[in-house]
Amino acid sequence: MMTNLGLESSIVEWVIEYPEVQGVLESLGIDQSCQGKSLEYVCSQMGLDPHLVLKQLHEVIEEDTGLDE
């Protein structure tokens, strides 16, 4: 995977590094400010599967960069 961000990265880091993930986060109802909480924490608080969300974010990023990895 080409991103250096993971479940332990904050939502803010994701948005700064990959603005294209904002649509995915919005569609899942994830607050993009969320005070620097990690992706994993926010997902678990919302009852979302963190690994599924991570997969969705990676898919959007790959589409945006046009890389097939």
Buried (B, 14 or more C-beta within 10 A) or exposed (E): EEBEBBBEBBBBBBBEBBEBBBEBBEEBEBEEEBEEBBBBBBBEEEEBEBEEBBEBBBEBBBEEEEEEE
